[in-house]
Amino acid sequence: MSMKPLKKRFKNNLIYAFILVVVKMIRWLPRRVAIGGMRGLARLAFVLAKKEREKTIYHLETSLPEKTSESKQLARGVFMTLATAAVDAIRIPNYLPDGLNRLVQVKGRHYLDQATENGKGVIVLTGHFGCWELMGAWLANNGYPLKVVAKPTYDPRLDKMIVDTRNAAGYTNIARGKNTREIIRALKEGYSLALLVDQDTSVQGVFVKFFGQWAHTATSPVTLAQKFNVEIVPMFLALKPDFKYELVIEPPIELQTTDDKECDLILNTQRVSDAYERIIRAYPDQWAWMHERWKKQPAEQEIAKYPC
C-alpha cells in the first residue's frame, strides 16, 4: 500500500477519534457549558479559517449589499450559529426523554397540520439553516412520520453515527442517490420527506435566481410534489437569542401546472428558491454562507429559457 492511502487512513482515524471524544463530552456536559465551549471554538475558527471566513463575508456582501457594513459581524454570527446547532444536534439523545418542546416553539403549525390531514405526508423544504437536525427530531416526536434524504459522509463510521442518531430520534435516513424506491415508498405510505436543496450539488436541476444571481437548484421537491400530489411546506428551525428555537412553518408553495411542463418546472423551482431567500433574509446569520452556492453558472441557452 502506498503512503498516500496510509496517510489518508491515519488522518481519517484521527478525525474520527477526535469527533468521538467531542460527542461524548458534549453529551456529558450541561448544555450551556457545551454551547459556550463550542462557540469559543467557533470564534477561534473565525480567526484561523481564513478561506471559510472570506467566502462567508464575500457571499454576504454580494447577496446583501445593504448589509455590507454588518458583513463581518454577520459572518461571525454564522460561525456561532453553526457551533450552537452542532451542540444541539449531538445532544438530541439527551433531549428525547423529556421531549423537545421545551426547546422549540412553533409558528405556523396549522399549515403543516392542514397539509398532512387525512394521513398524507408533505415535502418538508428546509436547508442548512439553524439546527436542521433538531427540527427533524421535533417533527418525528410530534406526530409527523418523517424520512430525510441526505448525502452520506466521506467516512462510513461517521455516517453510521449520524444515521443512528436520526433513527434514535424517530426519523429515517435515506441515502441520497441510492434509494429512489425508498423515497417513492415513503411518499406513498404517508411519510413526510425532508429535502435540503439549498446547496450547489450534482443532482438534476435548473438555473433560477437566488439573491439576484443564477444558482443551479434541484428540481426534486417540485417533481416529487407533483407526481405524488403532496404539498411542499417550507420550514426552518431558527436559533433565538435565548438559545431556544423557533420552528417557522410557512404556507405550502403554490405550484403552477400548465401544458408547458418545462416552464412550470422552472417557475416552480424559482418559488422554491424564493422560499429559501425569504427565510435567509429574515435570519442572515443562520445560513451556511461559506458554501459556494453560485459555483455553477448557466450557458446562454439555459438563460434563454428563463423565465419562460
C-alpha positions in Angstrom: 0.0 0.0 0.0 1.3 3.4 -1.0 2.0 6.2 1.6 -0.9 8.3 0.4 -3.7 5.9 1.3 -2.0 5.2 4.6 -1.7 8.9 5.4 -5.4 9.4 4.5 -6.4 6.5 6.7 -4.4 7.8 9.6 -5.9 11.2 9.1 -9.5 9.8 9.0 -8.9 7.7 12.1 -7.6 10.7 13.9 -10.6 12.8 12.9 -13.0 10.0 13.9 -11.3 9.6 17.3 -11.4 13.3 17.9 -15.1 13.5 17.0 -16.0 10.6 19.3 -14.4 12.4 22.2 -16.1 15.7 21.3 -19.5 13.9 21.0 -19.1 12.2 24.4 -18.1 15.5 26.1 -21.0 17.5 24.6 -23.5 14.8 25.7 -21.9 14.7 29.2 -21.6 18.5 29.9 -24.5 20.7 30.8 -26.0 22.3 27.6 -24.9 25.9 28.3 -21.4 24.8 29.1 -21.2 22.8 25.9 -22.6 25.7 23.9 -20.1 28.1 25.5 -17.2 25.8 24.7 -18.2 25.3 21.1 -18.9 28.9 20.5 -15.4 29.6 21.8 -14.0 27.3 19.2 -16.2 29.0 16.6 -14.6 32.3 17.5 -11.2 30.8 17.1 -12.2 29.2 13.8 -13.5 32.5 12.5 -10.0 34.0 13.1 -7.9 31.0 11.8 -10.1 29.6 9.0 -9.3 32.5 6.6 -10.7 30.9 3.5 -14.0 30.0 5.0 -14.3 33.4 6.7 -13.6 35.3 3.5 -16.0 33.2 1.5 -18.7 33.8 4.1 -18.1 37.6 4.1 -17.9 37.8 0.3 -21.2 35.9 -0.2 -22.9 38.1 2.4 -21.7 41.3 0.8 -22.7 40.2 -2.8 -26.1 38.9 -1.7 -27.0 41.5 0.9 -25.2 44.7 -0.2 -27.4 46.7 2.0 -25.8 45.0 5.0 -22.1 45.4 3.9 -21.3 47.4 7.0 -22.5 44.4 9.1 -21.0 41.7 7.0 -18.1 40.8 9.3 -20.5 40.7 12.4 -23.0 38.6 10.5 -20.3 36.2 9.3 -19.1 35.7 12.8 -22.7 35.0 13.7 -22.8 32.3 11.1 -19.9 30.5 12.8 -21.6 31.0 16.2 -25.0 29.6 14.9 -23.3 26.5 13.4 -21.5 25.8 16.6 -24.7 26.1 18.7 -26.6 23.9 16.2 -23.8 21.3 16.3 -24.2 21.0 20.1 -27.9 20.6 19.9 -27.7 18.1 17.0 -25.3 16.0 19.0 -27.4 16.3 22.2 -30.6 15.1 20.6 -30.4 11.8 22.6 -30.2 13.9 25.8 -33.4 15.8 24.9 -35.6 12.9 23.9 -36.6 11.6 27.4 -38.0 15.0 28.4 -39.3 15.9 25.0 -38.2 18.6 22.6 -41.0 21.1 23.1 -39.2 22.9 25.9 -36.5 23.9 23.4 -38.8 24.5 20.4 -41.6 27.0 19.9 -43.7 26.7 16.7 -45.0 29.4 14.4 -47.5 28.4 11.6 -48.1 24.8 12.7 -51.6 24.9 11.2 -50.1 25.0 7.7 -48.4 21.7 8.4 -51.5 20.2 10.0 -53.7 21.1 7.1 -51.2 19.7 4.6 -50.9 16.4 6.4 -54.5 15.8 7.2 -56.0 12.5 6.0 -52.7 10.8 6.6 -50.8 12.5 3.8 -47.2 13.4 4.0 -45.6 16.5 2.7 -42.3 17.6 1.1 -40.5 19.3 4.0 -38.4 22.0 2.4 -35.6 23.0 4.7 -31.9 23.8 4.4 -28.6 24.1 6.1 -30.1 26.7 8.4 -30.3 26.9 12.1 -30.4 23.4 13.6 -32.0 21.3 10.9 -31.3 18.0 12.7 -33.2 19.1 15.8 -36.1 20.1 13.5 -36.3 16.6 12.2 -36.3 15.2 15.7 -39.1 17.6 16.7 -41.3 16.6 13.7 -40.8 12.9 14.3 -41.7 13.2 18.0 -44.7 15.4 17.5 -46.7 13.1 15.3 -45.3 13.7 11.8 -43.8 10.5 10.4 -40.6 11.6 8.7 -37.8 10.4 6.4 -34.9 12.6 5.3 -32.8 12.4 2.2 -29.2 13.1 2.9 -25.8 12.6 1.3 -23.6 10.1 3.1 -20.5 11.4 4.7 -17.0 10.5 3.5 -16.3 8.2 6.5 -18.8 5.3 6.9 -18.2 5.3 10.7 -19.3 9.0 10.9 -22.2 8.3 8.6 -23.3 5.5 10.9 -23.1 7.8 13.9 -25.3 10.4 12.2 -27.8 7.8 10.9 -28.1 6.1 14.3 -28.8 9.4 15.9 -31.5 10.1 13.4 -33.0 6.7 13.8 -33.0 7.0 17.6 -34.8 10.4 17.2 -37.6 8.6 15.3 -36.9 9.6 11.7 -35.3 7.5 9.0 -32.4 8.4 6.8 -32.4 7.7 3.1 -29.0 8.0 1.4 -29.2 10.4 -1.5 -28.8 8.9 -4.9 -29.1 5.3 -3.7 -32.6 4.6 -2.6 -35.1 6.0 -5.1 -37.5 3.2 -4.4 -37.5 4.1 -0.7 -38.4 7.7 -1.5 -41.3 6.6 -3.6 -42.5 4.1 -0.9 -42.2 6.8 1.8 -44.5 9.2 0.0 -47.0 6.5 -0.9 -47.1 5.4 2.7 -47.8 8.9 4.0 -44.4 9.8 5.3 -43.2 13.4 5.1 -40.0 13.7 3.2 -37.4 16.3 4.2 -35.2 17.7 1.4 -32.3 20.1 1.7 -31.8 21.6 -1.7 -30.1 24.9 -0.8 -26.7 23.9 -2.0 -24.9 23.5 -5.4 -24.8 19.7 -5.9 -24.7 17.3 -8.8 -28.4 16.4 -8.7 -30.8 17.2 -11.5 -31.8 20.8 -11.5 -32.4 24.1 -13.4 -31.0 27.6 -13.1 -33.1 30.1 -11.2 -32.4 33.3 -9.3 -31.1 33.3 -5.7 -30.3 36.7 -4.2 -30.3 38.1 -7.7 -27.7 35.6 -9.0 -28.0 32.5 -11.1 -28.0 29.3 -8.9 -28.3 25.7 -10.0 -31.2 24.4 -8.0 -32.5 20.9 -7.5 -35.9 20.2 -9.1 -36.7 17.2 -6.9 -39.1 19.0 -4.5 -41.3 20.1 -7.4 -41.2 16.9 -9.4 -42.0 14.7 -6.3 -44.7 17.0 -5.1 -46.5 17.0 -8.4 -46.0 13.3 -9.1 -47.4 12.2 -5.7 -49.9 15.1 -5.2 -48.4 16.4 -1.9 -47.6 19.9 -0.7 -44.2 21.5 -0.4 -44.1 23.1 3.0 -41.1 25.3 3.8 -40.0 25.1 7.4 -36.8 26.3 9.2 -35.6 26.0 12.8 -34.2 29.4 13.8 -32.0 29.9 16.8 -33.3 32.6 19.2 -31.1 34.9 21.4 -32.0 32.8 24.5 -30.6 29.7 22.8 -34.0 28.2 22.3 -35.5 27.7 18.8 -38.5 28.9 16.8 -39.8 26.5 14.1 -41.1 28.8 11.4 -43.6 26.9 9.1 -44.7 28.8 6.0 -47.8 28.2 3.8 -47.3 25.5 1.2 -45.7 26.7 -2.0 -48.4 27.2 -4.7 -47.3 25.3 -7.8 -48.1 26.2 -11.4 -49.5 23.5 -13.6 -50.0 24.1 -17.3 -49.3 22.3 -20.5 -45.8 23.7 -20.7 -44.1 21.3 -18.3 -40.6 22.8 -18.8 -41.8 26.3 -18.0 -43.7 25.0 -15.0 -40.6 23.3 -13.6 -38.5 26.5 -13.9 -41.1 28.8 -12.3 -42.0 26.3 -9.5 -38.3 25.8 -8.7 -37.9 29.6 -8.6 -40.7 29.6 -6.0 -38.6 27.0 -4.0 -35.6 29.3 -4.3 -37.7 32.3 -3.2 -38.7 30.4 0.0 -35.0 29.9 0.9 -34.2 33.5 0.2 -37.1 34.8 2.2 -36.1 33.0 5.4 -32.3 33.7 5.0 -33.1 37.4 4.6 -35.0 37.3 7.9 -32.2 35.5 9.7 -29.0 36.3 7.7 -26.6 34.9 10.4 -28.2 31.4 10.4 -27.4 30.0 6.9 -24.1 28.4 5.8 -22.9 31.2 3.7 -19.4 29.6 3.3 -20.9 27.2 0.8 -20.2 28.1 -2.8 -23.8 28.2 -3.8 -23.3 30.1 -7.1 -20.4 27.9 -8.3 -22.1 26.6 -11.4 -23.3 29.1 -13.9 -25.7 28.7 -16.8 -24.9 28.6 -20.5 -26.7 31.1 -22.8 -29.3 28.6 -23.9 -30.2 27.9 -20.3 -30.6 31.6 -19.6 -32.9 31.9 -22.6 -35.4 29.5 -21.0 -35.9 31.9 -18.0 -38.5 33.0 -17.1 -40.2 31.1 -19.9 
